[in-house]
Amino acid sequence: MKKTVLIFLTMIAMTGSVLAQGFYIRAGGTYGLPVGTSVIGNKSNSTYDYSGGNATTGSSKAVSASYGAGGNFAVAVGYKFNQNFMFDLSGSYLIGNKYQTSNYTKYIYSGYSAVDSDFYDTKAKGFFLNPSFVFSAGFGKAAPYGRFGLVVGMPQMTKNESYFNNGDGIIQNDKTWVYKKGIAIGYQAAIGMNWKISANLDIYTEVNILNLTWYPAQSELTKFIDRGQDVLANQSVSQKQTNYDKSYDPTASQDPAKPSTQLREAMPFSSVSANVGLRFTMFQKKVE
């Protein structure tokens, strides 16, 4: 009896496989919210009043960030083994949120005042691959599913620094650093619904959680404007390029003709998002 039931269930599974096998493509977009954030700096504001009362006021607020938050657009191809089991390979492009940290100090004297400020704006972008497996109920006009897999990418982060000081003449410069290289590896999990429009077209909606950390391998100074003059070419290689390693000798002398070395830092890229898109089955095998 048990053997008969097993054979019967196997036949049903094989029949479902024949009916449902096929390739599909899907495309969608989302806006991710930051999770698993880390403190990347602070916003500090201080005032020193020496005009009479020698009063000092100030505030400082930590800035937490996850560079994986922001707009994300994905295109995927997949293969249906049967109604319940699929393989999905997506490629997505991230346009990350901008985060600002700063240090602003104002000095007030009798008859004049001065400002010493430093502002940093950072944001990330990048292309990511996401191979995953999909487990679906596979029946009816609304089929729930779960999607689980890895995420691999090589993002890039840009940091713009603007410095201004008019305490003793005007000192103003602008720098741009680009952090790059280094492979980011994490994992992804999603729970969603496929809403059938026709035999070949679905709308999918899902909640997606991404857990990802990136360790950039290198940074490069790509812009340096000092008091209106472009001085990037005047900088040595060690001033323009930095390599990041797990360990290094801080007492070793730096060769100006080679990139400098620093300890690597973890950049958080985790996010949670609500995704919406279309899935189109290109062909589907059927029983003759």
N, C-alpha and C positions, 0 to 999 in steps of 0.2 A: 504493500500500500504506500509506504513512504517513498519507495523508488518510483512508483507511478506518479505521485504528486510532484516529486522532484523533476521528472521528465516533463511533466505538464508545465510547470513553472519555467523550465528552461526553454521550452517551445514558445511560450508567451514572450519571454525576454528577447529571443531571437527574432520573433515576428515584429516586436516593437522596434528592434534595431533596424530591420529592413525597411520598415515604414518611415523611420525618422532620420536615417542617416542623411547627411548633407552638409555642405559648407554654408556659412553665413558671414555677413559683414555687419558691423554695427558702428555707430558714430554718435557721440554725445558730448555734453559739456557740463561743467559744474563750477561752483565757487567753494573752495575749501576753507574751513575755519581752523585756526591753530590749536593743536593739542600737544601735550608733552613738551611744553615750551621750556626754554632756558633763558636766564638773564643775560642779555647781550651788552648791557651798559646801563646808563641812567640819564635822566634829565635833571640837571642841577641849575639853580638860579640863585645867585647871591648878590647882595647889595651892601657895600661898605660906605657909610656916610661919615666923612671926616670934616663936614662943613661946620660942625659946632658940637653936636651931641655924641659923636663917635658911635653912632648906632649901626648895628649889623643885623641884617635879616637874610633869610635864605630858605630854600627848600630843595629836596632831592627826591626823585621818584625813580624806582627801578623800572627798566623797560624789558619785558619778556617777549620772546618771539619764537616762531617756528617758520622757517623760510619756505616750507611747503605749502603755506596758506596762500590763497589767491585763485586766479582763474586757471582752469585746467581743461584742455580739449583733447579728446581721445578718439582714435579710430582703431578698430579691432577686426580681426578675422578669426573665425572659429570653426570647429568641426563637431557635429552632433554624432556621437557614437550611437545613441538611442535617445528616447524621450527624456531620460533622467540624467544622462552623463555627457558632458561636453568638454572640449579643450578650447581655451580662448587665449589669444595672443594680441595684446593691445599695445599701441604706441601712443604716448600722450605728451603734450607740451605744456609746461608750466610757465605762467607769467605771475611771479610772486608779488606779494604785498611789499610796500616800502615801509621800513622802520627807521625812526630817527632817534638818535641819542645826542645829547648836547651838554655843554658846560658854558654857562653864560654868567659873567661877573661884571658888575657895574661899580665904579668908584666915583664917589661924589666929593668934590673939594670946594672950597670957597671960591666961587667964580667960574668953575669949569668941572666937567665930568669926563670919564673915560670908560671904554668898554673893552673887555677881553673875552672873546667868544670863540667856541669851537663847535661846529655842527657836523654830525656824521649821518649820512643817509645810506642805507643798505637795502638791497633787494636781490632776489635770485630769479633765475630762469633755467630751463633745461629740458631735455628730451629723456623720457623714461620708457623702458620696456617692462611689460607686466604679463608674464606667462602664468596662467591660472587654470584651475579646474572648476567646472560649474556643475552643481548638483541641483536638478530641477524636479518639481512635481510633474511638470510636463503635460498636464491635462487641463481642458477647459479654456475659457477665454481669459482667465487670470491665473497664471501659474507662478507660484512663489519659487524662489531659487536662492542658493547661496554660492558665492564665488570666492575662492581662496587661492592665493598664489604669492609668488615673489615679485619684487620690484627692483629693477637694476637701472642705474642711470649715471650720467656724468654731468651734473649741473654746473652752473657758473654763477658766481655772486659778485656784484659790483658794489664798491663802497666809495662814496664821494665825501670828501672832507673839505669844509670851508672854514678858514681861520681868519679872524679879524681882530686887530688891536690898534687902538688910536691913543694909547697912553703917552707914547714918546715918538711922535710921528705916526704915520699910518703904515701898519704891516698887514698885508692881506695876501692870502694865497689859496689856491684851489688845487686839490689833488684827487685823482681817481685811481683806485686800486681794483684790480680784477683778480678774484680768487678762482682757480680752475684746477683741472685734472683731479685724479682720485676718483675711484668708483664708489658710488653710494649703493648699498644693498639693504633691503628691508623686506617687509611682508605686508600684504594687503588682505582685507576681509570685507566682504560686502553681502548684504541681505537685500533682496529686491523682488520685484514682480514684473513679469512679462504680460502685457495687455495686448491680446491678439486683435489686429485690425482686419487682416485677411489671412489667407493660407500661407503667405510668404512674408508678411510684414507685421512686426510687433512694435509697440512702444514699451521701453523699459524704464522703470524708476527704481532707484536703489539708494541705500545709505552705505557709504564706503568709508572704511577706516584704514588709514595708511600709517605705518610705523617705519620711519626711515631716519637714518643718521648719515651725514656726509662728513668725511675728513678731507678737506682740500689738500692737494699735494704741493701746490705752488701758488704764489701771488706775484703780480707784476704791476708796477707803477706805470700807468698809460697816459697820465696827464699831470703836469706840474706847472701851474701858472703862478709866478711870484711877483706881486706888485705890477701886474699887467704884462709881464714878460714870460715867454715860454722858456723854461730852464730845464726841461726834461732831458735834453741832449747833454747837459752838463753833469748829470748824475752818473755815478759809477754803476757797474753791473750789480754790485752788492747792495747798492741803495735802491735799485729798481726792481730787483728780483729776490724772492725769498722762497726757499724750499722748506717744507714742513715734514719732520721725521718723528718717529716714536721716541727717539732719544738722540742726544748730541752732546758734545763737549762744550759747555759755555765758556770755558777758559781758552779754547783754541782761537787763534787769530783768524780774522776774516780776510780773505784775499779780495781786494776791491774788484778784480777782474772776474770773480765768480759770484754766483748767487749766495746770499747769506743763508744761514740755517736757524730755524726756530722749532720749538716743539709744536706738534700738530694739535689742532683744536677741533672738537666735535661741533658740527653745525646741525641743529635740529631741523628736520623736514617733515615731521608728522602732521597729519591733518585729518579732519572728519568732514565729509561732504555729502550732499544729496545730489545724485546724478540723474540726468534725464537724457534719453536719446532714442534712436530708432535702430531696430535690428531687422535685416532683410535676408531671408534664406534664398541663396542663389539657385540652388537646385536641390531636389529632394528625391531620394530613391523610393519607388513605390512597387508594390507587388503587381505583377502583370496579370 
